[in-house]
């Protein structure tokens, strides 16, 4: 687990230095993997059964697990998600995409329908 945390810390440092890496499929894949592994550890399921396309409902994710994941996202990724946002995603993979988009917005850049625009950063 310690090495996984190190990889995530390094990744988050890279994102802080260059948020645009979040537009790369490999970054979304990395986030989805990290989220999936975290979910599976919360639910005490074997990691080797993880399928990123599997729905959170099929996994048995409930609001309590979503609260744990929300807290983990806040602590490790620095992103505030609501339980409804987490539960509203169709799969671990989609949750990874949602988190990547949230981080882009947090860092002041977002991509919607191919148009890049800057968001106002609140002081």
C-alpha positions as CSV (number, residue, x, y, z in Angstrom):
1,X,0.0,0.0,0.0
2,X,2.9,2.4,0.8
3,X,4.2,2.1,-2.8
4,X,0.7,2.8,-4.2
5,X,0.5,5.9,-2.1
6,X,3.9,7.0,-3.4
7,X,2.8,6.6,-7.0
8,X,-0.4,8.6,-6.3
9,X,1.6,11.3,-4.5
10,X,4.0,11.5,-7.5
11,X,1.1,11.6,-9.9
12,X,-0.6,14.4,-7.9
13,X,2.7,16.4,-8.0
14,X,2.8,16.0,-11.7
15,X,-0.8,17.1,-12.0
16,X,0.0,20.2,-9.9
17,X,2.9,21.0,-12.2
18,X,1.0,20.3,-15.5
19,X,-2.7,19.8,-15.1
20,X,-3.1,19.1,-18.8
21,X,-1.7,15.6,-18.3
22,X,-5.2,14.8,-17.0
23,X,-6.4,14.9,-20.6
24,X,-4.2,11.9,-21.4
25,X,-6.0,8.5,-21.3
26,X,-3.2,7.0,-19.3
27,X,-3.9,9.6,-16.5
28,X,-7.6,8.7,-16.4
29,X,-6.7,5.0,-16.4
30,X,-4.2,5.6,-13.5
31,X,-6.9,7.4,-11.5
32,X,-9.5,4.7,-12.2
33,X,-7.0,2.0,-11.1
34,X,-6.2,3.9,-7.9
35,X,-9.9,4.4,-7.2
36,X,-10.7,0.8,-8.0
37,X,-8.0,-0.6,-5.8
38,X,-9.1,1.7,-2.9
39,X,-12.8,0.6,-3.4
40,X,-11.8,-3.0,-3.4
41,X,-9.7,-2.6,-0.3
42,X,-12.6,-0.8,1.5
43,X,-14.9,-3.7,0.5
44,X,-12.3,-6.4,1.3
45,X,-12.6,-7.8,-2.2
46,X,-9.6,-9.3,-4.0
47,X,-7.9,-6.7,-6.3
48,X,-7.4,-9.4,-9.1
49,X,-11.2,-9.4,-9.5
50,X,-11.3,-5.7,-10.3
51,X,-12.9,-4.7,-13.6
52,X,-12.9,-1.0,-14.3
53,X,-16.0,-1.3,-16.5
54,X,-18.0,-2.8,-13.7
55,X,-20.7,-0.6,-12.2
56,X,-20.4,0.5,-8.6
57,X,-23.9,-0.9,-7.9
58,X,-22.8,-4.3,-9.2
59,X,-19.8,-4.1,-6.9
60,X,-22.1,-3.5,-4.0
61,X,-21.0,0.0,-3.3
62,X,-23.4,1.7,-0.8
63,X,-23.6,5.1,0.7
64,X,-21.2,4.1,3.5
65,X,-18.5,3.0,1.1
66,X,-19.1,6.1,-1.0
67,X,-18.5,8.2,2.1
68,X,-15.2,6.4,2.7
69,X,-14.3,7.0,-1.0
70,X,-15.3,10.6,-0.7
71,X,-13.0,11.1,2.3
72,X,-10.2,9.2,0.5
73,X,-10.6,11.5,-2.6
74,X,-10.5,14.6,-0.3
75,X,-7.3,13.4,1.5
76,X,-5.3,11.7,-1.3
77,X,-6.5,13.6,-4.4
78,X,-7.5,16.9,-2.9
79,X,-10.9,16.8,-4.6
80,X,-14.3,17.2,-2.9
81,X,-16.9,14.9,-4.4
82,X,-20.4,14.3,-3.1
83,X,-21.7,10.9,-2.3
84,X,-24.3,11.5,-5.0
85,X,-21.6,12.3,-7.6
86,X,-19.8,9.1,-6.7
87,X,-22.9,6.9,-6.7
88,X,-24.1,8.6,-10.0
89,X,-21.1,7.3,-12.0
90,X,-21.8,4.2,-14.1
91,X,-18.4,2.5,-13.5
92,X,-15.0,2.8,-11.8
93,X,-13.7,3.9,-15.2
94,X,-16.3,6.7,-15.4
95,X,-15.5,7.7,-11.9
96,X,-11.8,8.0,-12.9
97,X,-12.9,10.3,-15.8
98,X,-15.1,12.3,-13.4
99,X,-12.2,12.8,-11.0
100,X,-9.8,13.8,-13.8
101,X,-12.3,16.4,-15.0
102,X,-12.8,17.6,-11.5
103,X,-9.0,18.1,-11.1
104,X,-8.8,19.9,-14.4
105,X,-11.5,22.3,-13.2
106,X,-9.8,22.7,-9.8
107,X,-6.5,23.6,-11.5
108,X,-8.3,26.2,-13.7
109,X,-8.6,24.4,-17.0
110,X,-11.3,22.2,-18.3
111,X,-12.1,20.6,-21.6
112,X,-15.7,20.3,-22.7
113,X,-16.6,19.0,-26.1
114,X,-13.1,19.7,-27.4
115,X,-13.2,23.4,-26.4
116,X,-10.6,24.4,-23.9
117,X,-11.5,27.3,-21.6
118,X,-10.1,28.8,-18.5
119,X,-12.3,29.1,-15.4
120,X,-12.0,32.0,-12.9
121,X,-9.9,30.9,-9.9
122,X,-11.4,32.2,-6.7
123,X,-8.8,33.9,-4.5
